[in-house]
Amino acid sequence: MKKDFLYNIALCLHGVTNNPAEVGAYVALVSDVKAQVSYLQQLGYTFVNGKQYKNWLDGEWEPETPIVCLMWDDARGNIELIIPWFIENKIACCIPIISRRQRKYQAEDG
């Protein structure tokens, strides 16, 4: 019998809205994001920050449960609709900053 297991994942989101008419490729309903987070928690996932996820990728940390790193790529202004919910519920998430685009620093340098 095949053993079921969960992969560690990085979940990349861009923006949210409360208006179904504004949903698109890069904008999800706040209620849908909350439902996705709840579902992952029910499956046994632990939400981690970017540093913890990188430590796992680098082999410096072996988590006891499957992990998910939820990133708000682009950090659109409308994430203010959901970030307080993440804070209130102590759910880790991060906003990646890619400095390489300005060709000043390597992203891995911080």
C-alpha positions, 0 to 999 in steps of 0.5 A: 500500500502506498504511504500518503505524505505531504510535501513542504510547499511555498505558496505564492500569492499576490493580492486579495479582494472582498469583491468577486468582480475583482478576482483574477490571475493575481487577486484572490478573494480574502475568504478563499485565502482564509479557507486555503490556510485553514485547509492546510492547517487541517492537513497538518501543515505548519506555516513558517517564515522565509528564513525558516523555509530557507533553512529547510531548503539548505538542509539546516533544519528538519521540521517535524511537520510538513511546512508551508511558506506563504509569500505575498509576492509584489506586496500589493496594497490590497494585502492590508485586507488580510495581513491583520488576520494573519497577525491575529491568528499568529500565522507566519507569512512573508513578503519577498524582496528581490534586490537583484532587479536593481542590479545592486545586490544579490538577493541571497546577500539580504 
